[in-house]
Amino acid sequence: MSEFKFYCYSKTENYIVQLMVAGGGMGNGNAYAEVEAHYKNEEEWNNGEDAIDIYYCEYGKNPCRNRIGTRFIWNDDYPDAFEVE
């Protein structure tokens, strides 16, 4: 028998998009960083709708995860560049 027993009272399904924004060493001991966006479903991402939440995440020795907004602002001149608000 498992040590933990749970009863599910609700379920949330999200569509998650993870964009790697920094690779290799970051100078603070972390290996890489991602911007992680949570949507209700894939259709919202494809239609450019606001996310439920967008997080900046670093992975490595000093991991962090901070909520940074709900909307991507894409750069018209550089298709891979974006800001989050």
Legacy VTK file of the C-alpha trace (Angstrom):
# vtk DataFile Version 3.0
C-alpha trace
ASCII
DATASET POLYDATA
POINTS 85 float
0.000 0.000 0.000
1.225 3.464 -0.878
2.160 5.925 1.859
-0.060 8.568 0.261
-3.706 8.274 -0.661
-5.422 11.052 -2.617
-8.923 11.804 -3.847
-9.179 13.962 -6.959
-11.730 16.753 -6.531
-11.011 18.653 -9.727
-8.943 18.401 -12.878
-7.377 21.137 -14.989
-5.944 20.437 -18.425
-3.640 22.998 -19.989
-1.705 23.256 -23.211
1.922 24.216 -22.424
4.323 25.916 -24.836
8.019 25.955 -23.827
10.382 28.286 -25.693
14.106 27.949 -24.958
15.490 31.479 -24.652
19.046 30.846 -23.431
21.322 27.892 -24.027
24.695 26.928 -22.627
26.096 28.429 -19.428
24.289 31.514 -18.162
26.999 32.885 -15.841
24.985 32.178 -12.675
25.458 28.416 -12.543
22.302 27.613 -14.479
22.355 25.588 -17.672
19.514 27.139 -19.702
16.305 29.149 -19.539
12.809 28.812 -20.989
9.695 30.898 -21.265
6.777 28.616 -20.451
3.227 29.589 -21.441
0.073 27.861 -20.206
-3.081 27.915 -22.338
-6.481 26.266 -21.931
-5.965 24.486 -25.250
-3.819 24.428 -28.401
-6.320 26.543 -30.314
-5.698 29.547 -28.028
-1.946 29.364 -28.760
-2.535 29.038 -32.504
-4.928 32.030 -32.487
-2.488 34.279 -30.578
-4.798 34.645 -27.595
-3.593 35.598 -24.115
-2.169 32.779 -22.015
-3.425 31.801 -18.575
0.108 32.482 -17.253
3.596 32.903 -18.722
6.663 32.004 -16.638
10.407 32.617 -16.972
12.213 29.445 -15.832
15.926 28.750 -15.315
17.267 25.238 -14.855
20.551 24.223 -13.236
22.291 24.868 -9.900
20.118 27.893 -9.057
16.716 27.141 -10.607
13.968 29.748 -10.600
10.440 30.117 -11.920
8.764 33.524 -12.035
5.403 34.562 -13.479
6.075 37.330 -16.011
2.718 37.958 -17.721
-0.016 36.599 -19.964
0.678 38.002 -23.448
3.414 37.579 -26.058
4.356 40.678 -28.062
6.146 39.415 -31.182
8.693 41.601 -32.991
7.745 42.318 -36.624
11.379 42.821 -37.707
12.786 39.711 -35.975
10.288 36.803 -36.078
11.972 34.874 -33.240
12.132 37.883 -30.879
9.377 38.618 -28.363
8.485 40.410 -25.168
5.987 39.406 -22.511
3.511 41.660 -20.783
LINES 1 86
85 0 1 2 3 4 5 6 7 8 9 10 11 12 13 14 15 16 17 18 19 20 21 22 23 24 25 26 27 28 29 30 31 32 33 34 35 36 37 38 39 40 41 42 43 44 45 46 47 48 49 50 51 52 53 54 55 56 57 58 59 60 61 62 63 64 65 66 67 68 69 70 71 72 73 74 75 76 77 78 79 80 81 82 83 84
